[in-house]
């Protein structure tokens, strides 16, 4: 398997940072757009898509600004990979965007980026930012 590389994508979102933060930091919020279902037990979140489950640890969060989930292995040990959702607000225009930081194999970045675009599109519909 190839080494995964880090990539970033920024999505403009017409929303308040506080509202957006609820959708990126809570299991119920994430289950509405990111995965079919999301469960949390302590700092561990289980993301469920169809018949697939992936587990991550909430590695860090800053209220109203960002969350970082680090993927864990079967023994709940951290892997080197994570994804981060960072809310950016322009000081002058107050425009809000969501910066996604993720990892994928180099040849899979276009596909992974498309997946994020689809999920963020769902999020925008959810919060009325279309």
C-alpha positions in Angstrom: 0.0 0.0 0.0 1.2 3.5 -0.9 2.0 6.0 1.8 -1.0 8.4 2.2 -0.4 12.1 1.6 -2.0 15.1 3.3 -4.3 17.3 1.3 -6.5 20.3 2.1 -9.7 21.6 0.5 -11.6 24.7 1.5 -15.3 25.1 1.1 -17.2 28.4 1.4 -20.2 27.9 3.6 -22.9 30.5 4.3 -23.4 29.8 8.0 -22.4 31.1 11.4 -19.4 29.4 12.9 -21.4 28.4 16.0 -24.1 26.6 13.9 -21.5 24.9 11.7 -19.5 23.8 14.8 -22.5 21.8 16.0 -22.5 19.8 12.7 -18.8 19.0 12.8 -18.3 18.3 16.5 -21.3 16.2 17.7 -22.2 12.6 16.8 -25.8 13.7 15.9 -24.5 16.6 13.7 -21.9 14.4 11.9 -24.6 11.6 11.4 -26.7 14.1 9.4 -24.1 14.7 6.6 -20.8 12.9 7.2 -21.7 9.2 7.8 -24.8 7.1 7.9 -24.5 6.9 11.7 -22.1 8.2 14.3 -21.7 6.8 17.8 -19.5 8.1 20.5 -18.2 6.6 23.7 -16.0 9.0 25.6 -13.4 10.3 23.2 -14.0 7.6 20.7 -16.3 8.1 17.7 -17.5 5.2 15.5 -18.4 6.3 11.9 -20.7 3.9 10.1 -21.2 3.8 6.3 -23.4 1.0 4.9 -21.6 -2.1 6.3 -18.3 -0.3 7.2 -17.3 1.0 10.6 -14.3 3.2 11.2 -13.2 4.3 14.6 -11.5 7.6 15.5 -10.5 9.4 18.6 -11.4 13.0 19.1 -7.8 14.2 19.2 -8.5 17.9 19.7 -11.2 20.5 19.5 -11.5 24.2 19.9 -15.0 25.3 20.5 -16.5 27.2 17.5 -13.3 26.7 15.5 -12.1 23.1 14.8 -12.2 19.4 15.5 -9.6 16.8 14.7 -10.3 13.1 14.6 -7.4 10.6 14.6 -8.1 7.2 13.1 -7.4 4.3 15.5 -6.7 0.7 14.9 -8.6 -2.4 16.3 -6.9 -1.9 19.7 -7.9 1.8 19.9 -4.2 2.8 19.3 -3.7 6.0 17.3 -2.7 5.6 13.6 -0.7 8.3 11.8 -3.8 9.5 9.9 -6.5 11.9 10.9 -9.0 14.3 9.4 -9.5 17.8 10.7 -12.4 20.2 10.1 -11.4 23.8 10.6 -13.9 26.7 10.5 -12.4 29.8 9.0 -14.0 33.3 9.3 -12.7 36.3 7.4 -12.2 39.1 9.8 -13.3 41.8 7.4 -16.0 40.2 5.3 -17.2 37.7 8.0 -17.3 35.1 5.2 -17.1 31.6 6.6 -15.5 28.5 5.1 -14.7 25.0 6.2 -11.2 23.8 5.7 -10.9 20.0 5.4 -7.5 18.4 6.1 -7.4 14.7 5.2 -5.1 12.0 3.9 -5.3 9.7 0.9 -3.0 7.8 -1.4 -1.7 10.1 -4.1 -3.6 8.5 -6.9 -6.8 8.6 -4.9 -6.8 12.3 -4.0 -9.2 13.3 -6.8 -11.7 10.6 -5.7 -11.3 11.5 -2.0 -11.8 15.2 -2.8 -15.0 14.4 -4.8 -16.3 12.5 -1.8 -15.7 15.5 0.5 -17.4 17.7 -2.1 -20.4 15.5 -2.0 -20.5 15.4 1.8 -20.0 19.1 2.2 -22.8 19.6 -0.4 -25.1 17.6 1.9 -24.0 19.7 4.9 -24.7 22.9 3.0 -28.2 21.7 2.1 -28.8 20.8 5.7 -27.9 24.2 7.1 -29.5 26.1 4.2 -26.3 27.3 2.7 -27.0 26.6 -1.0 
